Amino acid sequence: MQAKNRFYSLYTLWLIIVIFSALTRTILLVKSLPQLDLKLLLLVKIYAVGFLFDCVTFSYFAIPFVLVAVILPDKFFNSTFFKLLAYFVGFISTYMMLFNVVAEYTFFDEFATRFNFIAVDYLIYTNEVISNIRESYPVNAILAGLFLLNIGVFLPVKKHLSRSFGFKSSIGSRLKTGAAFLFLPIVSFAAIDLSMTQISPNNYADELAGNGIFCLFSAFRNNELDFNKFYVTKDEKSVLTHLKGALQESNSRFESQDSPSISRVIKPVGAEKHLNIVLIIEESLSAEYLTSFGNNKGITPNLDKLAGESLFFTHLYATGTRTVRGLEALTLSMPPLPGTSVVKRPKNENFVSWGSVMKKKGYDNKFIYAGHGYFDNMNYFYANNGFRTIDRTNFSKEEISFTNAWGVCDEDLFLKVVKEGDLSHADKKPFFSVVMTTSNHRPFTYPGGKIDIPSKTGRDGGVKYSDYAIGRLLAEAKKKPWFNNTIFVIVADHCAGSAAKLALPVKNYEIPLFIYAPAFIKPQVVDRMMSQIDVAPTLLGLLNIGYTSTFIGKDILSTDPWTERAFISTYQKLGYIQDQRMLVLGPKKEADYFNFVRKDGGTTVLKPQADLLMDALGYIQGTNYIYKNRLNRLKN
């Protein structure tokens, strides 16, 4: 019995983790009440499943403490030095748990989820993220306040912890108790996974049932999920046949009808037009911010004007909620696969990409980013898929008027784009510039005196400044000799937020698309449903470019009849939209069916739809096969 007293410190650790985790869950529950249809049974599930995950989290955290409790002899374990060391570790533990409450609340407030792969990215790219946090929140004051609060919190913990010392034990008894403790994380690893938090159709309830720390480490382990292992599948041959049928167009022919390859030759329907392309990928530009989509704040005057001067696409869905997911869709014309974007995966070189197509046509391809291109692996991806990269390190001091955590302001970025256009034009080369902005991102800081919303006051200011910068870009470009031979494409990387009861709230994924070239393109509103993966084929179609394609996207301006569809996703959930039906695939081989109303995004549950499932798997499982077997890579 005496040997168990040494392990009383683990009981203290368990209390710390369980109490603070329950406190975090309760705070987030209160915050989520407007989105929860809270009933007693659901409340019990949230706290019961949450308690399980809190205990599992403890079992992992306990491992080093168990080893110390087993190995140390009584003389050292009961010494004054070790007691002081234990109190110090206890103080740090309670401080970190207090910090975790604040961190989880802040993360939940922005993303409506517990820690996930976004938080993993935050840990990897510390320079940008820490700078962003410092510019967004009074970090020093928060840390100091938590320290003072922790002094009071630690006093009862210290009293509890002191009961672990002053007892004799044998190595044999310690080994037995230690083995029992170490058995817990082994069982947890084998039997518990994050899918067990899916306790209801309400996404908020599922998130509350988890443990943020557990979710963080789960994201570390699962940045890529095996589609065939975790998701509903059909016979591979049937799926690929279905995919080929969906991709067949009157102006194309497959290089092989018998192989699984989707490589096909796209024949131009007229003379090729080697116009310059400037693709502006706007950070977080949700459709909801534009007057054209019903916003009455007047924060996008330049884009509202451009809507009447462009091919304006009003039924486009972002494929995901991260920049790299949008870059993947726009550059590779492929729907999302579970896990992280291809942009961040290893061995992501030499795809058949929009860049590779333009490079073969003699274009000067550039990826121009406002921040540091190592972030999210962007520079590596673009450098190995047909582009030269230009990022913040390539801006001279004279070219920078304003910066924040994420990069130079949009005006500075766009002036750099214009200069790069001048250089390509001087070399007598058509250019394809892919431009990624950052100003419409927390902390929403930008140069003063440009718009009537002060810097660092929220999203509306970020949107309006981004809109202002686009207006200035076009004004500067109109002065250039290459303007009349240039197509400007403006599209969002992703929506600004996807927090809702449903894991994939369709309405939130709507983003705008503008194709502006007054010398070549007549203004028109296009309301056909489309995905970000359709942007590249549509632009190539406008230019009558002939090329060999493995793109999954379609030219939506083609006169060929086809079934309109789109793709949306989170890290694990994959959505396929067709007409006003949506199929959501999940990693426990779930297939959930919904009807939705486009106007407000309202959803109702549907019975299983065999045709919808086969269409979805044709695209998604088919794409997974193409990707895994490297059938969308350039031939040597």
TORVO-273822 format. One record per residue (C-alpha): residue number from 0; residue in one letter; chain; x, z, y. Coordinates in steps of 0.05 Angstrom, whole numbers, plus 5000, padded with zeros to 4 digits. Example, Ala and Ser with C-alpha at 12.3 -4.5 7.8 and 13.67 -1.06 7.14 Angstrom:
% residues 2
0,a,A,5246,5156,4910
1,s,A,5273,5143,4979
END
This chain:
% residues 636
0,m,A,5000,5000,5000
1,q,A,5057,5016,5047
2,a,A,5084,4946,5040
3,k,A,5020,4919,5071
4,n,A,5033,4956,5136
5,r,A,5091,4911,5152
6,f,A,5043,4853,5148
7,y,A,4996,4886,5197
8,s,A,5032,4844,5250
9,l,A,4999,4783,5218
10,y,A,4932,4815,5225
11,t,A,4948,4823,5299
12,l,A,4966,4749,5303
13,w,A,4901,4731,5268
14,l,A,4861,4772,5318
15,i,A,4897,4738,5377
16,i,A,4883,4668,5351
17,v,A,4811,4682,5329
18,i,A,4790,4719,5393
19,f,A,4822,4669,5441
20,s,A,4795,4610,5401
21,a,A,4725,4640,5402
22,l,A,4731,4652,5477
23,t,A,4752,4579,5488
24,r,A,4695,4554,5444
25,t,A,4645,4597,5483
26,i,A,4670,4572,5551
27,l,A,4666,4500,5528
28,l,A,4598,4513,5497
29,v,A,4571,4538,5564
30,k,A,4601,4477,5598
31,s,A,4568,4431,5547
32,l,A,4499,4461,5549
33,p,A,4467,4404,5589
34,q,A,4490,4355,5534
35,l,A,4471,4400,5475
36,d,A,4403,4404,5442
37,l,A,4422,4475,5424
38,k,A,4383,4508,5368
39,l,A,4399,4570,5328
40,l,A,4422,4532,5266
41,l,A,4468,4487,5306
42,l,A,4497,4548,5342
43,v,A,4511,4581,5276
44,k,A,4545,4518,5250
45,i,A,4588,4512,5312
46,y,A,4615,4583,5306
47,a,A,4619,4585,5230
48,v,A,4657,4520,5223
49,g,A,4697,4538,5285
50,f,A,4716,4605,5253
51,l,A,4740,4568,5191
52,f,A,4785,4523,5233
53,d,A,4810,4582,5273
54,c,A,4831,4616,5208
55,v,A,4864,4552,5183
56,t,A,4902,4547,5249
57,f,A,4925,4619,5239
58,s,A,4949,4604,5168
59,y,A,4997,4551,5196
60,f,A,5021,4593,5254
61,a,A,5033,4651,5208
62,i,A,5086,4616,5165
63,p,A,5149,4636,5206
64,f,A,5121,4707,5216
65,v,A,5110,4714,5141
66,l,A,5181,4692,5126
67,v,A,5208,4743,5175
68,a,A,5165,4798,5146
69,v,A,5189,4781,5075
70,i,A,5263,4772,5089
71,l,A,5281,4828,5138
72,p,A,5304,4894,5108
73,d,A,5268,4958,5131
74,k,A,5327,4982,5172
75,f,A,5326,4921,5217
76,f,A,5251,4910,5216
77,n,A,5238,4981,5241
78,s,A,5295,4981,5292
79,t,A,5283,4989,5366
80,f,A,5313,4921,5379
81,f,A,5265,4886,5332
82,k,A,5205,4924,5359
83,l,A,5223,4900,5430
84,l,A,5232,4830,5403
85,a,A,5164,4833,5369
86,y,A,5131,4858,5433
87,f,A,5163,4801,5471
88,v,A,5138,4750,5421
89,g,A,5069,4782,5424
90,f,A,5069,4777,5499
91,i,A,5088,4704,5497
92,s,A,5035,4691,5444
93,t,A,4979,4720,5485
94,y,A,5005,4684,5547
95,m,A,5005,4618,5510
96,m,A,4935,4629,5484
97,l,A,4911,4644,5555
98,f,A,4946,4581,5578
99,n,A,4912,4543,5521
100,v,A,4843,4566,5546
101,v,A,4858,4535,5614
102,a,A,4890,4473,5584
103,e,A,4833,4460,5536
104,y,A,4782,4469,5591
105,t,A,4818,4420,5635
106,f,A,4826,4369,5579
107,f,A,4754,4377,5557
108,d,A,4731,4369,5629
109,e,A,4765,4301,5634
110,f,A,4757,4273,5563
111,a,A,4699,4313,5533
112,t,A,4740,4325,5470
113,r,A,4787,4377,5441
114,f,A,4860,4358,5441
115,n,A,4870,4291,5407
116,f,A,4920,4234,5407
117,i,A,4915,4231,5483
118,a,A,4943,4301,5486
119,v,A,4998,4279,5438
120,d,A,5017,4225,5488
121,y,A,5017,4277,5542
122,l,A,5069,4316,5503
123,i,A,5112,4255,5491
124,y,A,5111,4227,5562
125,t,A,5126,4292,5597
126,n,A,5154,4264,5662
127,e,A,5091,4225,5682
128,v,A,5043,4276,5654
129,i,A,5075,4338,5684
130,s,A,5080,4303,5752
131,n,A,5007,4283,5746
132,i,A,4986,4354,5730
133,r,A,5027,4383,5787
134,e,A,4996,4333,5835
135,s,A,4926,4347,5810
136,y,A,4925,4423,5802
137,p,A,4956,4485,5835
138,v,A,5000,4495,5773
139,n,A,5045,4551,5800
140,a,A,4986,4592,5823
141,i,A,4951,4583,5755
142,l,A,5014,4603,5716
143,a,A,5026,4664,5760
144,g,A,4953,4685,5754
145,l,A,4955,4679,5679
146,f,A,5019,4720,5676
147,l,A,4986,4777,5714
148,l,A,4923,4773,5672
149,n,A,4966,4774,5609
150,i,A,4996,4841,5627
151,g,A,4928,4872,5619
152,v,A,4911,4831,5557
153,f,A,4975,4850,5522
154,l,A,4968,4925,5527
155,p,A,4917,4932,5470
156,v,A,4955,4880,5431
157,k,A,5019,4921,5437
158,k,A,4983,4983,5412
159,h,A,4956,4944,5353
160,l,A,5023,4913,5338
161,s,A,5059,4980,5339
162,r,A,5022,4999,5274
163,s,A,5066,4949,5237
164,f,A,5130,4990,5242
165,g,A,5159,5054,5210
166,f,A,5141,5040,5138
167,k,A,5185,5030,5078
168,s,A,5177,4971,5031
169,s,A,5211,4937,4972
170,i,A,5231,4865,4968
171,g,A,5186,4855,4908
172,s,A,5123,4880,4943
173,r,A,5140,4838,5004
174,l,A,5148,4776,4962
175,k,A,5080,4786,4930
176,t,A,5044,4795,4997
177,g,A,5084,4739,5029
178,a,A,5067,4691,4973
179,a,A,4993,4705,4983
180,f,A,4999,4690,5057
181,l,A,5039,4626,5045
182,f,A,4988,4602,4995
183,l,A,4936,4598,5051
184,p,A,4967,4540,5091
185,i,A,4979,4502,5026
186,v,A,4906,4507,5007
187,s,A,4886,4491,5079
188,f,A,4929,4429,5080
189,a,A,4899,4404,5015
190,a,A,4826,4422,5027
191,i,A,4812,4422,5102
192,d,A,4811,4361,5148
193,l,A,4782,4347,5216
194,s,A,4723,4308,5189
195,m,A,4692,4376,5170
196,t,A,4676,4387,5243
197,q,A,4624,4332,5241
198,i,A,4564,4379,5237
199,s,A,4512,4340,5276
200,p,A,4496,4274,5309
201,n,A,4517,4306,5375
202,n,A,4589,4291,5393
203,y,A,4595,4354,5436
204,a,A,4574,4399,5379
205,d,A,4626,4367,5334
206,e,A,4680,4379,5385
207,l,A,4660,4452,5395
208,a,A,4664,4464,5320
209,g,A,4738,4446,5320
210,n,A,4800,4484,5342
211,g,A,4841,4451,5397
212,i,A,4908,4470,5368
213,f,A,4889,4445,5299
214,c,A,4863,4381,5330
215,l,A,4929,4371,5367
216,f,A,4971,4376,5304
217,s,A,4921,4333,5265
218,a,A,4931,4279,5317
219,f,A,5006,4283,5308
220,r,A,4997,4269,5234
221,n,A,4944,4215,5238
222,n,A,4963,4164,5292
223,e,A,4946,4108,5244
224,l,A,4890,4111,5192
225,d,A,4886,4068,5129
226,f,A,4822,4029,5138
227,n,A,4812,4014,5064
228,k,A,4822,4087,5046
229,f,A,4778,4121,5098
230,y,A,4724,4070,5117
231,v,A,4668,4032,5085
232,t,A,4694,3967,5055
233,k,A,4670,3906,5019
234,d,A,4704,3857,4972
235,e,A,4765,3830,5010
236,k,A,4754,3757,4993
237,s,A,4681,3759,5016
238,v,A,4701,3794,5080
239,l,A,4755,3742,5097
240,t,A,4707,3685,5082
241,h,A,4656,3718,5129
242,l,A,4710,3724,5183
243,k,A,4730,3652,5177
244,g,A,4657,3631,5183
245,a,A,4651,3672,5247
246,l,A,4713,3640,5277
247,q,A,4696,3568,5260
248,e,A,4688,3525,5323
249,s,A,4675,3451,5333
250,n,A,4741,3441,5370
251,s,A,4784,3475,5317
252,r,A,4807,3467,5245
253,f,A,4837,3518,5198
254,e,A,4908,3502,5176
255,s,A,4887,3524,5106
256,q,A,4818,3532,5077
257,d,A,4841,3564,5013
258,s,A,4888,3619,5038
259,p,A,4867,3683,5074
260,s,A,4902,3659,5137
261,i,A,4858,3650,5198
262,s,A,4909,3606,5233
263,r,A,4874,3547,5264
264,v,A,4890,3491,5312
265,i,A,4849,3491,5376
266,k,A,4841,3421,5403
267,p,A,4832,3413,5478
268,v,A,4770,3376,5501
269,g,A,4805,3346,5561
270,a,A,4871,3344,5597
271,e,A,4908,3409,5599
272,k,A,4911,3445,5666
273,h,A,4975,3485,5674
274,l,A,4949,3530,5729
275,n,A,4982,3596,5745
276,i,A,4946,3658,5718
277,v,A,4948,3726,5751
278,l,A,4914,3776,5704
279,i,A,4899,3840,5742
280,i,A,4884,3897,5693
281,e,A,4851,3950,5736
282,e,A,4858,4022,5714
283,s,A,4791,4053,5694
284,l,A,4746,4003,5731
285,s,A,4679,4018,5699
286,a,A,4622,3972,5716
287,e,A,4583,4032,5743
288,y,A,4626,4033,5806
289,l,A,4604,3964,5830
290,t,A,4544,3950,5873
291,s,A,4528,3891,5827
292,f,A,4515,3941,5771
293,g,A,4472,3987,5813
294,n,A,4522,4033,5849
295,n,A,4497,4049,5919
296,k,A,4560,4082,5948
297,g,A,4591,4018,5974
298,i,A,4660,4034,5946
299,t,A,4676,3963,5921
300,p,A,4663,3916,5981
301,n,A,4717,3866,5962
302,l,A,4696,3862,5889
303,d,A,4623,3857,5909
304,k,A,4641,3797,5953
305,l,A,4684,3768,5898
306,a,A,4624,3771,5850
307,g,A,4592,3716,5890
308,e,A,4655,3673,5893
309,s,A,4677,3677,5820
310,l,A,4657,3667,5748
311,f,A,4628,3737,5744
312,f,A,4617,3765,5674
313,t,A,4566,3821,5672
314,h,A,4560,3838,5598
315,l,A,4631,3856,5578
316,y,A,4650,3917,5537
317,a,A,4718,3951,5535
318,t,A,4745,3960,5465
319,g,A,4768,4032,5477
320,t,A,4782,4088,5524
321,r,A,4858,4081,5533
322,t,A,4901,4032,5572
323,v,A,4939,4010,5510
324,r,A,4874,3994,5474
325,g,A,4854,3947,5531
326,l,A,4924,3916,5533
327,e,A,4920,3904,5457
328,a,A,4852,3870,5463
329,l,A,4871,3826,5523
330,t,A,4940,3806,5497
331,l,A,4928,3799,5422
332,s,A,4854,3782,5421
333,m,A,4841,3829,5364
334,p,A,4787,3883,5356
335,p,A,4808,3957,5351
336,l,A,4832,3986,5286
337,p,A,4829,4061,5271
338,g,A,4885,4104,5300
339,t,A,4929,4086,5358
340,s,A,4935,4018,5391
341,v,A,4982,3965,5362
342,v,A,5020,3970,5428
343,k,A,5046,4038,5406
344,r,A,5057,4024,5333
345,p,A,5124,4008,5301
346,k,A,5140,3936,5282
347,n,A,5095,3908,5336
348,e,A,5138,3847,5352
349,n,A,5125,3772,5349
350,f,A,5050,3770,5348
351,v,A,5013,3706,5362
352,s,A,4994,3730,5432
353,w,A,4967,3703,5497
354,g,A,5040,3708,5520
355,s,A,5067,3667,5462
356,v,A,5016,3612,5475
357,m,A,5034,3607,5548
358,k,A,5108,3611,5534
359,k,A,5103,3549,5490
360,k,A,5069,3513,5548
361,g,A,5129,3528,5593
362,y,A,5100,3586,5631
363,d,A,5142,3640,5664
364,n,A,5110,3702,5633
365,k,A,5117,3770,5666
366,f,A,5088,3839,5652
367,i,A,5088,3876,5718
368,y,A,5072,3950,5717
369,a,A,5068,4000,5773
370,g,A,5100,4057,5733
371,h,A,5155,4064,5682
372,g,A,5143,4015,5626
373,y,A,5170,4061,5572
374,f,A,5105,4098,5579
375,d,A,5060,4082,5520
376,n,A,5114,4034,5494
377,m,A,5088,3980,5541
378,n,A,5155,3949,5560
379,y,A,5178,3943,5488
380,f,A,5112,3912,5466
381,y,A,5111,3860,5521
382,a,A,5185,3845,5518
383,n,A,5176,3828,5444
384,n,A,5113,3788,5452
385,g,A,5131,3733,5501
386,f,A,5141,3768,5568
387,r,A,5194,3791,5616
388,t,A,5180,3862,5640
389,i,A,5181,3887,5711
390,d,A,5166,3960,5725
391,r,A,5179,4014,5776
392,t,A,5254,4011,5764
393,n,A,5255,3939,5789
394,f,A,5225,3956,5857
395,s,A,5275,3963,5914
396,k,A,5268,4021,5963
397,e,A,5241,3972,6014
398,e,A,5186,3951,5967
399,i,A,5158,4021,5958
400,s,A,5115,4053,6011
401,f,A,5078,4104,5967
402,t,A,5085,4133,5897
403,n,A,5052,4185,5855
404,a,A,5061,4210,5784
405,w,A,5039,4144,5753
406,g,A,5076,4094,5796
407,v,A,5076,4056,5861
408,c,A,5010,4046,5897
409,d,A,4969,3984,5882
410,e,A,4988,3951,5948
411,d,A,5062,3956,5933
412,l,A,5049,3930,5863
413,f,A,5009,3870,5887
414,l,A,5061,3852,5940
415,k,A,5112,3851,5884
416,v,A,5065,3805,5845
417,v,A,5063,3757,5904
418,k,A,5139,3758,5909
419,e,A,5146,3743,5835
420,g,A,5097,3686,5843
421,d,A,5141,3658,5898
422,l,A,5202,3661,5852
423,s,A,5167,3625,5795
424,h,A,5140,3573,5843
425,a,A,5210,3561,5872
426,d,A,5234,3549,5800
427,k,A,5178,3498,5793
428,k,A,5148,3537,5734
429,p,A,5075,3555,5724
430,f,A,5070,3630,5718
431,f,A,5029,3679,5678
432,s,A,5032,3749,5707
433,v,A,4999,3807,5671
434,v,A,4993,3863,5722
435,m,A,4975,3935,5704
436,t,A,4953,3980,5761
437,t,A,4952,4056,5767
438,s,A,4921,4079,5832
439,n,A,4851,4091,5802
440,h,A,4878,4149,5761
441,r,A,4880,4223,5772
442,p,A,4907,4251,5819
443,f,A,4875,4194,5859
444,t,A,4928,4194,5913
445,y,A,4943,4133,5956
446,p,A,4969,4115,6026
447,g,A,4930,4144,6084
448,g,A,4892,4104,6136
449,k,A,4871,4048,6089
450,i,A,4800,4069,6071
451,d,A,4750,4119,6097
452,i,A,4758,4167,6038
453,p,A,4816,4216,6042
454,s,A,4869,4213,5988
455,k,A,4865,4262,5931
456,t,A,4790,4274,5938
457,g,A,4767,4243,5873
458,r,A,4749,4181,5834
459,d,A,4709,4147,5890
460,g,A,4771,4145,5933
461,g,A,4813,4117,5876
462,v,A,4762,4062,5864
463,k,A,4755,4044,5938
464,y,A,4830,4042,5949
465,s,A,4839,3998,5887
466,d,A,4785,3952,5914
467,y,A,4820,3951,5982
468,a,A,4886,3932,5949
469,i,A,4853,3874,5911
470,g,A,4827,3848,5977
471,r,A,4896,3851,6007
472,l,A,4927,3816,5946
473,l,A,4880,3757,5953
474,a,A,4891,3754,6028
475,e,A,4967,3751,6018
476,a,A,4962,3701,5961
477,k,A,4919,3654,6003
478,k,A,4980,3645,6049
479,k,A,5022,3618,5991
480,p,A,5030,3545,5970
481,w,A,5015,3564,5898
482,f,A,4947,3596,5913
483,n,A,4905,3534,5902
484,n,A,4936,3525,5833
485,t,A,4924,3596,5811
486,i,A,4869,3631,5772
487,f,A,4860,3705,5787
488,v,A,4829,3745,5731
489,i,A,4807,3816,5745
490,v,A,4785,3861,5688
491,a,A,4789,3935,5671
492,d,A,4835,3964,5618
493,h,A,4779,4011,5597
494,c,A,4720,4050,5623
495,a,A,4730,4111,5666
496,g,A,4698,4159,5617
497,s,A,4661,4159,5551
498,a,A,4635,4230,5548
499,a,A,4565,4234,5519
500,k,A,4525,4263,5462
501,l,A,4536,4200,5421
502,a,A,4607,4189,5397
503,l,A,4604,4117,5423
504,p,A,4558,4114,5484
505,v,A,4549,4039,5493
506,k,A,4532,4040,5567
507,n,A,4596,4076,5586
508,y,A,4639,4020,5558
509,e,A,4613,3967,5605
510,i,A,4667,3937,5650
511,p,A,4667,3876,5697
512,l,A,4706,3812,5693
513,f,A,4721,3763,5749
514,i,A,4753,3695,5743
515,y,A,4769,3670,5813
516,a,A,4799,3602,5830
517,p,A,4760,3571,5888
518,a,A,4795,3504,5882
519,f,A,4774,3496,5809
520,i,A,4719,3543,5788
521,k,A,4648,3544,5816
522,p,A,4617,3613,5824
523,q,A,4569,3632,5769
524,v,A,4542,3695,5737
525,v,A,4553,3697,5661
526,d,A,4512,3749,5625
527,r,A,4530,3733,5553
528,m,A,4554,3793,5513
529,m,A,4629,3792,5504
530,s,A,4689,3835,5487
531,q,A,4758,3842,5519
532,i,A,4784,3804,5459
533,d,A,4747,3742,5485
534,v,A,4782,3740,5552
535,a,A,4845,3702,5529
536,p,A,4808,3648,5489
537,t,A,4759,3639,5547
538,l,A,4815,3628,5598
539,l,A,4852,3581,5551
540,g,A,4787,3543,5543
541,l,A,4778,3537,5618
542,l,A,4848,3507,5622
543,n,A,4836,3460,5563
544,i,A,4898,3488,5529
545,g,A,4911,3465,5458
546,y,A,4945,3517,5414
547,t,A,4951,3547,5345
548,s,A,4910,3610,5343
549,t,A,4901,3672,5301
550,f,A,4858,3704,5355
551,i,A,4794,3739,5333
552,g,A,4764,3729,5402
553,k,A,4721,3669,5422
554,d,A,4714,3623,5482
555,i,A,4647,3649,5506
556,l,A,4638,3590,5553
557,s,A,4639,3543,5493
558,t,A,4574,3507,5480
559,d,A,4579,3523,5405
560,p,A,4522,3568,5381
561,w,A,4548,3635,5359
562,t,A,4525,3706,5351
563,e,A,4544,3748,5412
564,r,A,4579,3812,5393
565,a,A,4627,3864,5421
566,f,A,4671,3922,5397
567,i,A,4679,3992,5423
568,s,A,4718,4050,5394
569,t,A,4749,4119,5399
570,y,A,4809,4141,5359
571,q,A,4770,4145,5293
572,k,A,4701,4116,5308
573,l,A,4694,4040,5308
574,g,A,4632,4009,5339
575,y,A,4605,3939,5327
576,i,A,4551,3914,5375
577,q,A,4505,3855,5361
578,d,A,4442,3839,5400
579,q,A,4415,3909,5414
580,r,A,4440,3939,5349
581,m,A,4503,3980,5338
582,l,A,4539,4000,5275
583,v,A,4588,4059,5280
584,l,A,4640,4065,5224
585,g,A,4673,4133,5213
586,p,A,4732,4158,5172
587,k,A,4690,4191,5118
588,k,A,4663,4123,5098
589,e,A,4604,4134,5145
590,a,A,4562,4076,5170
591,d,A,4512,4097,5223
592,y,A,4462,4048,5252
593,f,A,4429,4049,5321
594,n,A,4384,4010,5367
595,f,A,4404,4016,5440
596,v,A,4374,3997,5506
597,r,A,4424,3961,5549
598,k,A,4395,3983,5615
599,d,A,4406,4058,5605
600,g,A,4444,4061,5539
601,g,A,4388,4100,5505
602,t,A,4395,4100,5429
603,t,A,4351,4109,5368
604,v,A,4371,4113,5296
605,l,A,4363,4051,5253
606,k,A,4357,4043,5178
607,p,A,4418,4011,5145
608,q,A,4424,3937,5162
609,a,A,4462,3897,5109
610,d,A,4474,3837,5154
611,l,A,4501,3880,5210
612,l,A,4549,3916,5163
613,m,A,4575,3850,5134
614,d,A,4585,3820,5203
615,a,A,4622,3882,5226
616,l,A,4667,3886,5165
617,g,A,4681,3812,5171
618,y,A,4712,3825,5238
619,i,A,4742,3895,5229
620,q,A,4762,3898,5155
621,g,A,4782,3825,5161
622,t,A,4826,3840,5221
623,n,A,4856,3899,5184
624,y,A,4876,3852,5127
625,i,A,4905,3801,5175
626,y,A,4945,3855,5211
627,k,A,4970,3890,5149
628,n,A,4993,3825,5117
629,r,A,5025,3801,5182
630,l,A,4982,3738,5184
631,n,A,4976,3741,5260
632,r,A,5052,3737,5271
633,l,A,5093,3678,5296
634,k,A,5122,3635,5242
635,n,A,5198,3632,5238
END
